[in-house]
Amino acid sequence: MKYLKLIAFATIVLITYSCSQSSKKDKMETKKINDSLTFTLSSEVTKESVTFKNRYGITIAAHLYMPKNIDKSKKYASLVLSGPFGAVKEQSSGLYANEMAKRGFVALAFDPSFTGESGGEVRNVASPDIFTEDFSAAVDYLGLQKYVDRNKIGALAICGLSGMAITAAASDTRIKAVATVSMYDMSRSISKSYADSYTSDQRSKVIDYLSQQRWVDAEKGAYTLGYHEVPFDDKNNIVKGTKLLPDTLPKNPNPVLADFYSYYKTKRGYHPRSINSNSAWTATTPISFFNFPMHSNLDLLSPRPIMLIAGAKAHSRYYSEDVYKMVAGPKELIIVTGATHCDLYDKVDMIPFKTLEQFFNKNLK
């Protein structure tokens, strides 16, 4: 029973769980921006490193992807991208930006505050409010570029940052359309656990644990790492840890653990700056997600459209299905046959890029 519950814990905790350089010029660019992509940059796309500030004064680091044949005397539709939760722009969001730039969009993939190359004094802390603001700050940046049409800006996000993209779009009418992939509502997941499985007693225990953890951090003047989705063992005691993913996959692993491990801990998607690849969030990170229920204002999104994409085999599929039921529309729900949660991070043969291209071309007019 203990083993089964710990495996269930892996399912809960791990929801958030190289580019070959063909020329000397590419190598110089890589060295300049301290970059190491987990995918191959398209020969049809250019990429540059940019920064901008959000309204809290935090510097956000991003990669700007553009079609190589872009005519900057014209105006283009553009997209802001981020995610998954605990990933960096060199991983899945960069891959999506690269693919969408091939299809004619200006695409900005960014690291959320406190993560990757973005600013924020405390590292590895997540904030649903500030992460939501980061999307609007990215819109600010794009709208200042002369070759971007301010009336044709959309948002595209993966996994846990999808919730922030939807929340940003609900309160920022400059975002004309939003699409999500393998979407997670981190407030719901963190405050209620996977599949809303926390009991009332467990929720109270988590709140007390987080409260007491603040004393620990205050006394030592540093922030302890911990699980952002707090698990329980078979005796209903809180389980603590400082690393989201194991360095070695156990025998007969839970399929969800194996799914995340195969992306974040192997050559497929590993990145040294990725929290999911190497570390964990601050232990008190869940506090903000208990206090900030995302998607409270979904009614404000309509009549702007939303597309939700999920894998048929994804453990997270219910999040997309539930949001689809909640929004008024226009709305589309795309279920990808045979795909797991992490398959849609980077498996380009499974990701419906053509569908995304059509969605944004249709709605960014």
LODRENFI-490561 format. One record per residue (C-alpha): residue number from 0; y, x, z. Coordinates in pm, 1 decimal, padded with zeros to 6 digits. Example, Ala and Ser with C-alpha at 12.3 -4.5 7.8 and 13.67 -1.06 7.14 Angstrom:
2
pt i=0; y=-00450.0; x=01230.0; z=00780.0
pt i=1; y=-00106.0; x=01367.0; z=00714.0
***
This chain:
365
pt i=0; y=00000.0; x=00000.0; z=00000.0
pt i=1; y=00238.9; x=00284.0; z=00088.9
pt i=2; y=00175.4; x=00445.3; z=-00249.6
pt i=3; y=00239.8; x=00119.3; z=-00430.9
pt i=4; y=00567.6; x=00061.8; z=-00250.9
pt i=5; y=00683.6; x=00414.2; z=-00317.8
pt i=6; y=00604.1; x=00359.4; z=-00685.0
pt i=7; y=00804.7; x=00038.6; z=-00667.1
pt i=8; y=01082.8; x=00246.4; z=-00518.9
pt i=9; y=01063.9; x=00475.0; z=-00822.7
pt i=10; y=01111.7; x=00170.8; z=-01040.2
pt i=11; y=01422.6; x=00080.5; z=-00843.3
pt i=12; y=01577.6; x=00421.7; z=-00802.1
pt i=13; y=01512.7; x=00562.8; z=-01141.4
pt i=14; y=01682.2; x=00296.4; z=-01348.5
pt i=15; y=01949.9; x=00542.5; z=-01417.0
pt i=16; y=01686.8; x=00807.4; z=-01506.5
pt i=17; y=01935.8; x=02047.4; z=-02827.3
pt i=18; y=02135.4; x=02044.7; z=-03083.5
pt i=19; y=02025.7; x=02328.2; z=-03319.4
pt i=20; y=02328.9; x=02521.2; z=-03438.6
pt i=21; y=02311.9; x=02604.1; z=-03804.5
pt i=22; y=02629.7; x=02805.6; z=-03852.7
pt i=23; y=02850.8; x=03058.6; z=-03681.5
pt i=24; y=03131.9; x=02805.2; z=-03676.0
pt i=25; y=02912.7; x=02556.1; z=-03489.9
pt i=26; y=02819.8; x=02823.1; z=-03235.3
pt i=27; y=03184.9; x=02911.3; z=-03177.5
pt i=28; y=03270.0; x=02544.1; z=-03123.0
pt i=29; y=02983.2; x=02505.3; z=-02878.7
pt i=30; y=03094.9; x=02803.8; z=-02675.7
pt i=31; y=03453.7; x=02684.5; z=-02674.5
pt i=32; y=03381.3; x=02344.2; z=-02521.9
pt i=33; y=03081.8; x=02447.6; z=-02307.7
pt i=34; y=02868.0; x=02203.0; z=-02498.5
pt i=35; y=02496.6; x=02155.1; z=-02551.2
pt i=36; y=02403.8; x=01833.4; z=-02725.8
pt i=37; y=02064.7; x=01671.4; z=-02679.4
pt i=38; y=02074.0; x=01555.9; z=-03041.6
pt i=39; y=02172.2; x=01700.5; z=-03376.5
pt i=40; y=02529.6; x=01648.5; z=-03488.7
pt i=41; y=02533.9; x=01478.8; z=-03828.0
pt i=42; y=02660.5; x=01677.2; z=-04125.1
pt i=43; y=02864.0; x=01365.1; z=-04209.7
pt i=44; y=03051.6; x=01372.2; z=-03878.6
pt i=45; y=03309.8; x=01589.1; z=-03704.4
pt i=46; y=03334.9; x=01619.6; z=-03326.7
pt i=47; y=03613.9; x=01749.1; z=-03108.0
pt i=48; y=03664.3; x=01779.4; z=-02734.7
pt i=49; y=03951.9; x=01572.2; z=-02591.7
pt i=50; y=04083.1; x=01467.4; z=-02251.6
pt i=51; y=04295.4; x=01181.5; z=-02122.7
pt i=52; y=04387.2; x=01034.6; z=-01784.9
pt i=53; y=04294.7; x=00700.1; z=-01636.1
pt i=54; y=04543.9; x=00498.9; z=-01430.5
pt i=55; y=04425.8; x=00672.8; z=-01112.7
pt i=56; y=04534.0; x=01007.2; z=-01256.7
pt i=57; y=04179.1; x=01135.7; z=-01304.8
pt i=58; y=04124.3; x=01345.4; z=-01617.0
pt i=59; y=03846.7; x=01210.2; z=-01836.1
pt i=60; y=03658.2; x=01446.6; z=-02068.5
pt i=61; y=03532.8; x=01305.8; z=-02396.4
pt i=62; y=03400.8; x=01390.4; z=-02740.0
pt i=63; y=03575.2; x=01227.2; z=-03034.6
pt i=64; y=03344.0; x=01162.5; z=-03330.8
pt i=65; y=03487.0; x=01083.7; z=-03673.8
pt i=66; y=03355.8; x=01049.3; z=-04028.9
pt i=67; y=03393.6; x=01387.9; z=-04198.0
pt i=68; y=03574.0; x=01226.5; z=-04491.5
pt i=69; y=03824.1; x=01041.3; z=-04270.9
pt i=70; y=04168.7; x=00980.3; z=-04425.7
pt i=71; y=04406.7; x=00995.8; z=-04131.7
pt i=72; y=04678.0; x=00820.9; z=-04329.2
pt i=73; y=04469.4; x=00503.3; z=-04292.4
pt i=74; y=04372.5; x=00290.7; z=-03991.7
pt i=75; y=04011.8; x=00272.5; z=-03871.0
pt i=76; y=03803.9; x=00057.3; z=-03639.2
pt i=77; y=03701.3; x=00248.3; z=-03328.9
pt i=78; y=03460.8; x=00234.2; z=-03035.4
pt i=79; y=03463.6; x=00357.8; z=-02675.5
pt i=80; y=03120.7; x=00460.8; z=-02544.6
pt i=81; y=02957.3; x=00571.1; z=-02221.1
pt i=82; y=02629.9; x=00559.8; z=-02030.3
pt i=83; y=02365.2; x=00564.4; z=-01906.1
pt i=84; y=02443.5; x=00564.8; z=-01532.4
pt i=85; y=02406.8; x=00927.8; z=-01424.1
pt i=86; y=02407.5; x=01065.6; z=-01778.5
pt i=87; y=02672.4; x=01268.0; z=-01963.1
pt i=88; y=02840.2; x=01239.1; z=-02302.1
pt i=89; y=02611.6; x=01504.3; z=-02449.9
pt i=90; y=02319.1; x=01267.4; z=-02406.2
pt i=91; y=02270.5; x=00908.2; z=-02520.2
pt i=92; y=02634.3; x=00797.5; z=-02555.4
pt i=93; y=02707.3; x=01098.2; z=-02775.0
pt i=94; y=02408.4; x=01017.6; z=-02992.7
pt i=95; y=02535.2; x=00661.3; z=-03037.6
pt i=96; y=02888.0; x=00785.8; z=-03112.6
pt i=97; y=02746.6; x=01027.2; z=-03370.1
pt i=98; y=02549.9; x=00749.2; z=-03540.2
pt i=99; y=02840.7; x=00503.3; z=-03541.6
pt i=100; y=03077.5; x=00767.2; z=-03681.8
pt i=101; y=02829.3; x=00811.3; z=-03970.3
pt i=102; y=02887.6; x=00442.7; z=-04035.3
pt i=103; y=03264.3; x=00478.1; z=-04059.7
pt i=104; y=03385.6; x=00422.9; z=-03703.3
pt i=105; y=03599.8; x=00650.3; z=-03489.8
pt i=106; y=03387.5; x=00682.1; z=-03174.5
pt i=107; y=03487.1; x=00821.8; z=-02835.5
pt i=108; y=03203.2; x=00913.0; z=-02595.4
pt i=109; y=03324.7; x=01001.6; z=-02245.1
pt i=110; y=03201.9; x=01121.2; z=-01907.7
pt i=111; y=03295.0; x=00873.0; z=-01633.2
pt i=112; y=03513.5; x=00996.5; z=-01348.1
pt i=113; y=03351.0; x=01235.6; z=-01099.2
pt i=114; y=03070.3; x=01322.8; z=-01342.9
pt i=115; y=03002.0; x=01572.7; z=-01620.1
pt i=116; y=03319.6; x=01749.3; z=-01732.6
pt i=117; y=03552.2; x=01473.9; z=-01612.6
pt i=118; y=03774.8; x=01517.8; z=-01310.0
pt i=119; y=03756.2; x=01377.7; z=-00960.2
pt i=120; y=03742.8; x=01596.7; z=-00650.8
pt i=121; y=03425.6; x=01445.9; z=-00505.7
pt i=122; y=03137.5; x=01501.2; z=-00745.4
pt i=123; y=02848.4; x=01264.2; z=-00813.4
pt i=124; y=03022.3; x=00962.5; z=-00666.3
pt i=125; y=03013.4; x=00635.4; z=-00860.2
pt i=126; y=03273.8; x=00361.0; z=-00848.0
pt i=127; y=03233.9; x=00032.1; z=-01035.9
pt i=128; y=03611.3; x=-00014.4; z=-01027.7
pt i=129; y=03702.4; x=00333.6; z=-01151.4
pt i=130; y=03419.7; x=00345.3; z=-01406.5
pt i=131; y=03544.4; x=00013.1; z=-01543.3
pt i=132; y=03896.3; x=00157.4; z=-01559.1
pt i=133; y=03762.7; x=00457.5; z=-01752.3
pt i=134; y=03674.2; x=00227.5; z=-02043.4
pt i=135; y=04028.3; x=00090.3; z=-02057.1
pt i=136; y=04168.8; x=00443.4; z=-02030.8
pt i=137; y=03954.1; x=00537.7; z=-02329.6
pt i=138; y=04107.6; x=00243.1; z=-02515.8
pt i=139; y=04451.8; x=00380.2; z=-02421.5
pt i=140; y=04360.6; x=00713.6; z=-02578.6
pt i=141; y=04222.4; x=00569.5; z=-02900.2
pt i=142; y=04519.5; x=00335.9; z=-02944.0
pt i=143; y=04756.2; x=00633.1; z=-02938.5
pt i=144; y=04587.5; x=00790.8; z=-03241.3
pt i=145; y=04775.3; x=00708.6; z=-03561.4
pt i=146; y=04452.7; x=00662.1; z=-03758.4
pt i=147; y=04314.4; x=00400.8; z=-03515.1
pt i=148; y=04385.1; x=00030.1; z=-03562.5
pt i=149; y=04472.4; x=-00105.4; z=-03218.3
pt i=150; y=04345.0; x=-00447.4; z=-03319.6
pt i=151; y=04000.6; x=-00307.5; z=-03407.2
pt i=152; y=03872.8; x=-00145.8; z=-03087.0
pt i=153; y=03529.1; x=-00227.3; z=-02945.5
pt i=154; y=03312.5; x=-00107.4; z=-02657.6
pt i=155; y=02950.9; x=00008.5; z=-02676.7
pt i=156; y=02761.4; x=00118.9; z=-02366.4
pt i=157; y=02411.0; x=00209.1; z=-02255.3
pt i=158; y=02219.4; x=00125.4; z=-01937.7
pt i=159; y=02427.5; x=00121.7; z=-01616.6
pt i=160; y=02764.0; x=00179.8; z=-01784.9
pt i=161; y=02702.7; x=-00134.2; z=-01991.2
pt i=162; y=02796.0; x=-00343.8; z=-01689.9
pt i=163; y=03126.8; x=-00160.5; z=-01660.0
pt i=164; y=03192.4; x=-00206.6; z=-02033.2
pt i=165; y=03142.2; x=-00582.4; z=-02002.4
pt i=166; y=03362.9; x=-00598.6; z=-01692.8
pt i=167; y=03631.5; x=-00394.6; z=-01868.8
pt i=168; y=03619.6; x=-00619.7; z=-02174.3
pt i=169; y=03652.0; x=-00931.5; z=-01956.9
pt i=170; y=03981.0; x=-00803.1; z=-01815.3
pt i=171; y=04113.9; x=-00605.4; z=-02113.2
pt i=172; y=04180.8; x=-00814.2; z=-02423.4
pt i=173; y=04239.2; x=-00500.6; z=-02630.6
pt i=174; y=03858.7; x=-00469.3; z=-02640.4
pt i=175; y=03782.0; x=-00710.2; z=-02923.6
pt i=176; y=03400.0; x=-00695.3; z=-02908.9
pt i=177; y=03140.2; x=-00542.6; z=-02677.2
pt i=178; y=02777.8; x=-00441.2; z=-02730.3
pt i=179; y=02530.6; x=-00319.2; z=-02469.8
pt i=180; y=02194.6; x=-00145.1; z=-02491.2
pt i=181; y=01931.3; x=-00142.7; z=-02212.6
pt i=182; y=02195.6; x=-00303.8; z=-01995.7
pt i=183; y=02196.7; x=-00281.1; z=-01614.4
pt i=184; y=02421.8; x=-00465.0; z=-01367.9
pt i=185; y=02456.9; x=-00184.4; z=-01114.4
pt i=186; y=02625.4; x=-00403.0; z=-00851.6
pt i=187; y=02335.3; x=-00647.3; z=-00859.4
pt i=188; y=02075.1; x=-00373.8; z=-00872.9
pt i=189; y=02222.9; x=-00168.9; z=-00588.5
pt i=190; y=02314.4; x=-00455.7; z=-00356.1
pt i=191; y=02003.2; x=-00668.7; z=-00418.2
pt i=192; y=01749.6; x=-00412.4; z=-00541.9
pt i=193; y=01529.3; x=-00436.4; z=-00849.1
pt i=194; y=01456.4; x=-00798.4; z=-00944.0
pt i=195; y=01668.7; x=-00910.1; z=-00645.4
pt i=196; y=01383.5; x=-00809.1; z=-00414.8
pt i=197; y=01577.2; x=-00711.7; z=-00098.8
pt i=198; y=01525.3; x=-00942.2; z=00196.0
pt i=199; y=01823.7; x=-01035.8; z=00411.4
pt i=200; y=01695.4; x=-00796.2; z=00676.5
pt i=201; y=01673.7; x=-00511.9; z=00425.8
pt i=202; y=02025.8; x=-00572.6; z=00300.0
pt i=203; y=02151.8; x=-00553.6; z=00658.3
pt i=204; y=01957.0; x=-00232.7; z=00714.6
pt i=205; y=02106.7; x=-00076.3; z=00402.5
pt i=206; y=02460.1; x=-00166.3; z=00511.4
pt i=207; y=02400.2; x=-00014.9; z=00856.2
pt i=208; y=02245.9; x=00298.8; z=00702.4
pt i=209; y=02548.9; x=00345.7; z=00476.5
pt i=210; y=02786.6; x=00288.2; z=00769.1
pt i=211; y=02611.1; x=00548.6; z=00985.0
pt i=212; y=02596.6; x=00789.9; z=00691.8
pt i=213; y=02975.4; x=00788.4; z=00688.3
pt i=214; y=02972.8; x=00938.6; z=01040.6
pt i=215; y=02737.7; x=01212.5; z=00919.6
pt i=216; y=02958.0; x=01297.3; z=00622.7
pt i=217; y=03279.1; x=01281.3; z=00826.6
pt i=218; y=03141.1; x=01514.8; z=01092.6
pt i=219; y=03026.7; x=01782.5; z=00847.8
pt i=220; y=03318.4; x=01737.6; z=00605.6
pt i=221; y=03090.9; x=01708.4; z=00304.8
pt i=222; y=02911.4; x=01435.2; z=00114.9
pt i=223; y=02534.8; x=01405.2; z=00145.7
pt i=224; y=02335.7; x=01319.9; z=-00164.3
pt i=225; y=02103.9; x=01020.2; z=-00158.6
pt i=226; y=01945.4; x=00735.7; z=-00350.4
pt i=227; y=02198.2; x=00494.4; z=-00495.3
pt i=228; y=01936.2; x=00218.9; z=-00483.7
pt i=229; y=01803.0; x=00250.0; z=-00131.9
pt i=230; y=01422.5; x=00210.1; z=-00110.1
pt i=231; y=01195.3; x=00108.7; z=00176.2
pt i=232; y=00848.6; x=00233.7; z=00269.5
pt i=233; y=00553.2; x=00014.7; z=00368.6
pt i=234; y=00680.5; x=00001.0; z=00727.4
pt i=235; y=01016.2; x=-00134.9; z=00609.9
pt i=236; y=01195.1; x=00191.6; z=00687.2
pt i=237; y=01460.4; x=00336.4; z=00457.8
pt i=238; y=01343.3; x=00624.6; z=00239.8
pt i=239; y=01589.3; x=00910.7; z=00189.1
pt i=240; y=01604.3; x=01183.5; z=-00073.5
pt i=241; y=01845.3; x=01411.9; z=-00257.5
pt i=242; y=01698.6; x=01413.2; z=-00608.1
pt i=243; y=01645.0; x=01113.6; z=-00832.8
pt i=244; y=01360.6; x=01248.4; z=-01045.3
pt i=245; y=01075.0; x=01481.0; z=-00947.2
pt i=246; y=01049.4; x=01821.0; z=-01114.0
pt i=247; y=00685.8; x=01748.7; z=-01200.2
pt i=248; y=00548.0; x=01414.8; z=-01308.3
pt i=249; y=00264.5; x=01302.3; z=-01077.3
pt i=250; y=-00076.6; x=01205.8; z=-01207.7
pt i=251; y=-00107.4; x=00844.7; z=-01322.2
pt i=252; y=00267.2; x=00782.3; z=-01281.7
pt i=253; y=00428.7; x=00443.3; z=-01273.9
pt i=254; y=00528.1; x=00363.1; z=-01635.8
pt i=255; y=00896.6; x=00326.9; z=-01544.8
pt i=256; y=00901.3; x=00666.0; z=-01374.2
pt i=257; y=00727.5; x=00817.0; z=-01677.3
pt i=258; y=00983.1; x=00653.5; z=-01907.8
pt i=259; y=01281.2; x=00808.7; z=-01727.2
pt i=260; y=01108.5; x=01143.2; z=-01676.6
pt i=261; y=01028.5; x=01172.2; z=-02046.6
pt i=262; y=01398.7; x=01150.5; z=-02129.0
pt i=263; y=01584.6; x=01325.3; z=-01847.5
pt i=264; y=01343.3; x=01602.2; z=-01746.8
pt i=265; y=01215.5; x=01722.3; z=-02085.2
pt i=266; y=01374.2; x=01884.2; z=-02391.1
pt i=267; y=01414.6; x=01535.8; z=-02533.3
pt i=268; y=01715.3; x=01450.7; z=-02316.0
pt i=269; y=01759.2; x=01708.0; z=-02037.8
pt i=270; y=02114.5; x=01827.5; z=-01977.1
pt i=271; y=02232.8; x=02062.6; z=-01698.7
pt i=272; y=02533.8; x=01843.4; z=-01615.3
pt i=273; y=02335.3; x=01520.5; z=-01599.4
pt i=274; y=02296.4; x=01376.4; z=-01250.3
pt i=275; y=01969.4; x=01213.8; z=-01350.6
pt i=276; y=01830.6; x=01540.4; z=-01484.7
pt i=277; y=01910.0; x=01750.6; z=-01179.4
pt i=278; y=02052.1; x=01574.5; z=-00878.8
pt i=279; y=02151.7; x=01243.0; z=-00719.1
pt i=280; y=02462.3; x=01041.6; z=-00636.1
pt i=281; y=02639.8; x=01068.4; z=-00302.7
pt i=282; y=02446.4; x=00877.1; z=-00038.5
pt i=283; y=02740.0; x=00643.9; z=00033.0
pt i=284; y=02787.9; x=00551.2; z=-00333.2
pt i=285; y=02625.5; x=00205.3; z=-00282.9
pt i=286; y=02914.3; x=00088.0; z=-00061.8
pt i=287; y=03142.4; x=00019.8; z=-00358.3
pt i=288; y=02872.8; x=-00172.5; z=-00541.1
pt i=289; y=02817.4; x=-00404.9; z=-00246.5
pt i=290; y=03193.3; x=-00468.3; z=-00241.8
pt i=291; y=03246.5; x=-00502.5; z=-00618.0
pt i=292; y=03034.7; x=-00777.5; z=-00776.0
pt i=293; y=03049.2; x=-00711.3; z=-01146.6
pt i=294; y=03052.2; x=-00989.5; z=-01402.8
pt i=295; y=03241.6; x=-01224.8; z=-01170.2
pt i=296; y=03485.0; x=-01303.7; z=-01450.5
pt i=297; y=03256.1; x=-01330.0; z=-01750.6
pt i=298; y=03428.8; x=-01652.6; z=-01850.0
pt i=299; y=03732.0; x=-01443.7; z=-01946.3
pt i=300; y=03536.5; x=-01261.2; z=-02217.9
pt i=301; y=03508.6; x=-01559.3; z=-02453.1
pt i=302; y=03596.9; x=-01607.6; z=-02736.8
pt i=303; y=03550.5; x=-01235.7; z=-02789.5
pt i=304; y=03188.2; x=-01166.8; z=-02891.6
pt i=305; y=02912.7; x=-00982.2; z=-02710.5
pt i=306; y=02580.8; x=-00841.1; z=-02831.5
pt i=307; y=02308.6; x=-00749.0; z=-02582.1
pt i=308; y=02019.5; x=-00528.2; z=-02696.5
pt i=309; y=01708.9; x=-00471.7; z=-02484.7
pt i=310; y=01358.5; x=-00341.5; z=-02533.6
pt i=311; y=01076.7; x=-00592.8; z=-02525.5
pt i=312; y=00889.4; x=-00366.7; z=-02281.5
pt i=313; y=01195.0; x=-00265.8; z=-02077.8
pt i=314; y=01181.1; x=-00326.3; z=-01702.2
pt i=315; y=01556.1; x=-00393.9; z=-01727.9
pt i=316; y=01526.3; x=-00664.8; z=-01991.8
pt i=317; y=01612.7; x=-00946.0; z=-01749.6
pt i=318; y=01966.3; x=-00814.7; z=-01698.8
pt i=319; y=02052.5; x=-00866.5; z=-02065.8
pt i=320; y=01882.1; x=-01204.1; z=-02072.3
pt i=321; y=02069.4; x=-01322.4; z=-01762.0
pt i=322; y=02410.7; x=-01211.8; z=-01893.1
pt i=323; y=02331.9; x=-01380.8; z=-02224.2
pt i=324; y=02280.6; x=-01707.6; z=-02035.5
pt i=325; y=02604.1; x=-01661.4; z=-01840.5
pt i=326; y=02849.4; x=-01587.6; z=-02122.2
pt i=327; y=02998.1; x=-01867.8; z=-02330.7
pt i=328; y=02988.9; x=-01680.9; z=-02658.5
pt i=329; y=02999.2; x=-01591.3; z=-02935.2
pt i=330; y=02688.7; x=-01402.8; z=-02824.5
pt i=331; y=02375.9; x=-01238.4; z=-02959.0
pt i=332; y=02061.5; x=-01121.7; z=-02780.4
pt i=333; y=01848.0; x=-00867.0; z=-02965.5
pt i=334; y=01502.2; x=-00785.6; z=-02827.4
pt i=335; y=01352.7; x=-00473.7; z=-02985.1
pt i=336; y=00977.1; x=-00507.1; z=-03031.6
pt i=337; y=00772.1; x=-00239.0; z=-02857.8
pt i=338; y=01071.0; x=-00061.6; z=-02700.1
pt i=339; y=01093.6; x=00047.9; z=-02337.5
pt i=340; y=01419.4; x=00095.3; z=-02148.9
pt i=341; y=01457.2; x=00464.3; z=-02239.6
pt i=342; y=01328.4; x=00428.2; z=-02595.5
pt i=343; y=01670.0; x=00284.1; z=-02677.7
pt i=344; y=01846.1; x=00592.1; z=-02538.2
pt i=345; y=01763.9; x=00812.3; z=-02834.9
pt i=346; y=01480.8; x=00691.0; z=-03058.7
pt i=347; y=01685.6; x=00628.3; z=-03370.1
pt i=348; y=01393.5; x=00466.4; z=-03551.8
pt i=349; y=01389.4; x=00193.5; z=-03284.5
pt i=350; y=01761.2; x=00153.5; z=-03211.5
pt i=351; y=01908.0; x=-00119.9; z=-03437.2
pt i=352; y=02208.7; x=00078.1; z=-03556.9
pt i=353; y=02240.3; x=-00130.9; z=-03870.9
pt i=354; y=02268.1; x=-00441.3; z=-03653.7
pt i=355; y=02534.8; x=-00274.7; z=-03438.7
pt i=356; y=02724.5; x=-00168.8; z=-03750.7
pt i=357; y=02720.1; x=-00524.9; z=-03884.5
pt i=358; y=02824.5; x=-00668.4; z=-03547.5
pt i=359; y=03130.4; x=-00445.8; z=-03515.2
pt i=360; y=03227.5; x=-00472.6; z=-03883.7
pt i=361; y=03219.0; x=-00848.3; z=-03849.4
pt i=362; y=03411.0; x=-00870.4; z=-03524.3
pt i=363; y=03660.6; x=-00584.7; z=-03552.6
pt i=364; y=03869.4; x=-00745.4; z=-03825.4
***
